[in-house]
Amino acid sequence: MPFSLPAGGRLTALAVSLVVALGAATLGGAPASAAAPASPYGPQAPQNPFTAANGAATMHGDTASSGTTSYPGPGTSGINYTRTALASACPTVVVGGDGYVVSLCTTIFGRTPTAHLLDPATGADLASLALPKGSLFGGVYAYLDNEDRLVVVDGNDNLLRIGHHRSADGWALTVDRSVPLGDAVPAGDNIVGLTPDWDGRVWFATSGGVIGTVDDTHGTVRAISTGEGVQNSISTVPGHTAVATDHALYLLSAAPDGTPVVDRRTPYDRGPARKPGQLSWGTGTTPSFFGPGDGTEYVAIVDNAAPHGNLLVYRVTGGPEPICRIPVLTQFARSGTEDAVIATGRSVFVTNTYGYPYPALPEGAPASQPASAGFDGGLSRIDVNAEGTGCSVVWNSTVKSAALPRLSLADGKIYTVSVTGPTGSAGLNTFAQYHHSVLDPATGAQLSSSFLGIGLVYNPLQMRGTAAPDGTLYQGTETGVVRISKR
């Protein structure tokens, strides 16, 4: 995200015509209470030793991109919320071990990538740092490292570690380390995915299909080229890195000198064309590792088949054939997703973005087929069987999720922002109503819905909320960050 805004698994930009965010609306901010009994879902993905705690270290929670959190959410008994107006869309919101919230945003006017430090007690903006910008749809899925530093790549292709520091003059965000990526990123290319492995290397992928590693202690960069486009983030678990190009799913490891090694390349059905509600021709999902043993046995993506995308689940250490290929979101005539899935234990949750009207498309994006469609929303849950030999649909929901949902393993609830009212391109930014919604992962039923607001200042643009240890949820929107806590 330094240079654009994601839609779930992707970066997307705001239209130039967006208005400046309105002032913050405050309805109180009581702290969350203790979590409900533990969720039956999981296990949680392995804790990466080079990131902040799982659940709040990356946009997707952890380097496995599981979409889960070990923290409770605000629950179903009523909420308080405040909105921090930043005149920016804020796709990445992470929380460090010190409790402070760091968000990477893109300004509406000028599209400048900017890091913000937010007060965990109020959500107020304590400090900011603008970064050099690159191409409009370049960017990375930034993460928080084990020293609570935001790790990003700027528009000059420098890997930065940004720390937050307090002095007598107040808080400041500073670049604590900068490592140039040099010729590893070709001219005109840009980084879209960023994550560390268990040896401390930082893996990256570019939109042009370059996959590389950085040892930023010694300044060593190693890279290979796939020759295929990459439009989603990348994921790591011990010994494995997953990258989904617009043609295939790659599983990689690193040679002793850090050079990426392709262990397996598995093509998928990329469909006849880009679908409305997706930003490129191919999968819209970041690969997600999960499994019932240690959380690393399987890796999943959703393909772009027509009329419905298929959930593809592979054994990480098995052969190239998926253990299941099953159509998802079949409660609608057509479906597709631009959102990363939630994946935990034996369960995968998929969100429908077919027809979702993004404000802008990447330069050179092919025309969608059809040219446009209504946005139906909806989610599906699919379970891998106990033998690990197939999958089945557990439930389908028609809830219109305008955000990328997250599952709390602490309280056993799915948190998202749902939308009602007009959901066309103009409607989402004018008269659509946005609600903090809680779903039951066992049944798909909506347990509660709390009104947040109307129009673009509350539009979450299919971005994922992040829960803090105290149960407060931070949701990036088109114009800032909404802080939601239990009443």
C-alpha positions, -999 to 999 in steps of 0.1 A, spaced: 0 0 0 24 27 -1 11 39 -34 -25 27 -37 -54 11 -19 -62 -25 -17 -94 -42 -23 -90 -72 0 -62 -91 -18 -52 -61 -39 -41 -25 -42 -66 -1 -58 -66 37 -62 -92 63 -53 -107 84 -80 -93 119 -82 -128 133 -76 -131 121 -40 -138 149 -16 -117 156 14 -127 136 45 -151 153 69 -143 159 105 -143 129 130 -176 118 145 -173 107 181 -197 85 201 -175 76 230 -148 50 235 -152 26 264 -126 -2 265 -135 -37 255 -141 -63 281 -127 -98 283 -130 -122 254 -158 -148 252 -149 -185 254 -122 -197 230 -132 -203 194 -133 -239 181 -115 -227 150 -77 -229 144 -50 -236 152 -35 -202 146 -8 -198 120 28 -201 134 41 -169 149 67 -154 126 97 -144 148 104 -113 126 69 -97 129 48 -83 157 22 -106 172 0 -126 150 -34 -111 143 -22 -75 141 12 -77 123 -1 -76 87 -32 -66 68 -42 -103 68 -31 -107 104 0 -129 100 25 -139 73 4 -169 65 -24 -145 54 -49 -165 74 -73 -136 80 -76 -145 116 -67 -128 149 -60 -142 184 -77 -111 199 -114 -107 205 -135 -81 186 -160 -56 200 -187 -83 202 -225 -80 196 -238 -60 226 -234 -26 212 -204 -4 202 -189 30 205 -169 44 176 -148 74 165 -136 83 130 -101 97 124 -103 118 93 -70 116 74 -81 127 39 -66 93 29 -76 57 22 -60 35 48 -57 -2 38 -30 -13 63 -37 -9 100 -13 -28 124 -8 -28 161 25 -33 179 35 -48 212 34 -14 228 -2 -10 219 3 18 194 -16 17 161 3 23 128 -16 28 95 -2 31 60 -25 54 40 -27 70 5 -38 106 4 -68 113 -18 -52 143 -34 -17 137 -46 -19 100 -38 11 103 -15 19 72 7 18 83 43 24 64 76 4 75 106 8 68 143 -26 66 161 -34 70 198 -48 36 210 -70 54 235 -87 77 211 -76 69 176 -62 105 172 -34 110 147 -2 115 168 24 117 140 27 112 103 55 106 77 50 111 40 70 87 17 82 91 -19 55 78 -42 59 56 -72 35 43 -98 -2 47 -90 -8 10 -86 26 1 -71 28 -6 -35 33 -33 -9 14 -50 19 34 -34 47 39 -53 79 50 -45 115 83 -62 125 93 -76 158 106 -42 169 73 -25 161 87 -9 130 66 -6 98 83 -23 69 75 -8 35 91 -1 1 89 35 -10 86 49 -45 123 49 -50 125 11 -44 141 14 -9 131 -10 18 123 11 48 119 3 85 99 31 101 99 34 138 78 56 162 97 74 189 86 98 217 106 127 229 100 159 248 85 174 216 60 145 212 58 115 189 76 112 156 78 86 128 113 82 114 131 60 88 153 38 111 168 18 82 168 21 44 181 -5 20 180 1 -18 167 -28 -39 188 -17 -69 183 -34 -102 162 -62 -87 131 -40 -95 131 -32 -132 124 3 -144 86 9 -145 79 -21 -123 67 -19 -87 65 -40 -56 31 -54 -46 39 -80 -19 62 -80 11 67 -104 39 95 -119 60 105 -156 62 117 -175 93 154 -167 85 148 -130 86 149 -124 49 122 -101 35 105 -116 4 90 -93 -22 71 -97 -55 66 -71 -82 36 -66 -106 59 -76 -134 65 -110 -119 99 -106 -102 102 -125 -69 131 -117 -46 146 -117 -11 163 -89 8 188 -94 36 186 -59 49 213 -64 75 239 -69 48 221 -52 19 220 -84 -2 192 -87 -28 185 -119 -48 157 -122 -74 142 -143 -102 116 -135 -128 85 -156 -135 74 -136 -166 39 -135 -152 21 -106 -135 15 -105 -97 -13 -84 -84 -17 -98 -48 3 -101 -17 25 -130 -8 26 -153 22 52 -172 43 53 -201 68 84 -220 79 103 -232 48 77 -220 23 67 -189 4 35 -187 -17 30 -163 -46 -1 -163 -69 6 -148 -104 -21 -141 -129 -15 -176 -143 -3 -200 -115 3 -206 -78 40 -208 -69 55 -224 -39 91 -213 -33 120 -217 -9 153 -200 -6 187 -212 -16 216 -207 9 224 -174 -6 188 -163 -5 180 -168 -42 143 -178 -46 138 -214 -58 106 -225 -74 95 -258 -57 62 -260 -75 43 -241 -101 6 -250 -105 -15 -233 -132 -51 -225 -124 -82 -215 -144 -78 -178 -149 -112 -176 -167 -122 -161 -201 -117 -124 -189 -115 -101 -160 -147 -101 -140 -165 -69 -128 -155 -65 -92 -119 -77 -98 -89 -56 -107 -70 -79 -130 -75 -110 -151 -67 -139 -128 -70 -148 -92 -80 -120 -68 -68 -138 -37 -35 -137 -18 -25 -173 -11 -34 -184 25 -17 -211 45 -38 -231 70 -44 -266 84 -57 -285 114 -23 -297 126 1 -268 128 -16 -243 105 7 -249 75 -5 -281 58 -26 -265 32 -25 -235 9 -55 -220 -8 -65 -196 -35 -97 -189 -55 -94 -191 -93 -112 -169 -118 -134 -196 -135 -168 -186 -150 -195 -183 -139 -182 -191 -104 -147 -191 -90 -134 -223 -75 -117 -227 -42 -85 -246 -48 -68 -262 -18 -34 -279 -21 -12 -298 2 19 -278 8 42 -308 7 21 -329 -18 18 -330 -55 5 -305 -80 -32 -317 -79 -55 -299 -55 -72 -319 -28 -103 -300 -38 -116 -278 -65 -151 -266 -56 -173 -238 -70 -180 -211 -43 -206 -184 -38 -230 -204 -59 -260 -187 -42 -257 -162 -70 -258 -166 -108 -222 -154 -111 -195 -147 -86 -159 -139 -81 -136 -125 -54 -110 -98 -51 -106 -106 -13 -82 -129 4 -100 -157 21 -101 -165 58 -84 -199 63 -80 -217 96 -81 -253 108 -102 -271 81 -124 -241 72 -121 -215 45 -144 -184 42 -148 -167 8 -163 -132 2 -180 -123 -30 -169 -90 -47 -185 -97 -81 -198 -63 -94 -182 -43 -66 -176 -8 -82 -140 2 -74 -132 38 -79 -104 31 -104 -86 3 -122 -49 -4 -127 -34 11 -158 -37 -14 -187 -64 -35 -169 -84 -54 -196 -121 -47 -200 -143 -69 -178 -168 -93 -191 -196 -82 -187 -188 -45 -187 -206 -41 -153 -228 -60 -129 -247 -54 -97 -230 -60 -64 -247 -89 -45 -221 -94 -18 -224 -127 1 -200 -152 18 -195 -189 18 -178 -214 42 -161 -245 28 -145 -272 49 -118 -297 41 -129 -332 52 -111 -349 81 -92 -371 57 -78 -342 37 -92 -357 5 -120 -333 -5 -141 -302 5 -178 -294 9 -198 -262 13 -210 -257 49 -231 -226 43 -238 -197 20 -247 -162 32 -262 -132 14 -247 -105 38 -233 -77 17 -198 -73 30 -181 -41 19 -150 -49 39 -127 -79 40 -139 -99 70 -117 -112 98 -123 -142 121 -115 -138 158 -101 -171 173 -106 -156 207 -144 -151 206 -154 -172 176 -170 -144 156 -165 -129 121 -162 -91 120 -169 -70 89 -186 -39 76 -218 -46 57 -236 -22 34 -273 -15 27 -290 9 3 -276 18 -32 -244 -1 -40 -237 12 -75 -206 33 -81 -223 66 -70 -244 50 -43 -215 36 -23 -201 71 -19 -233 89 -13 -263 72 2 -252 37 11 -254 29 48 -224 11 64 -228 -11 95 -204 -29 119 -216 -64 114 -208 -96 133 -214 -131 118 -215 -166 132 -189 -186 115 -208 -218 123 -239 -209 104 -232 -177 85 -260 -159 104 -257 -122 111 -256 -119 149 -256 -81 151 -255 -50 130 -246 -15 143 -249 16 121 -217 35 115 -225 61 88 -234 70 53 -213 76 22 -176 77 13 -163 86 47 -173 52 59 -168 32 27 -142 4 36 -134 -4 0 -131 -41 7 -102 -34 32 -97 -56 63 -102 -44 99 -76 -52 126 -83 -60 162 -61 -48 190 -54 -69 222 -81 -50 241 -108 -59 216 -109 -25 198 -113 -29 160 -96 -5 136 -112 -3 102 -96 16 73 -120 35 51 -119 56 20 -110 87 40 -94 75 73 -97 50 101 -127 41 122 -120 30 158 -148 6 171 -149 -6 207 -174 -24 229 -199 -2 246 
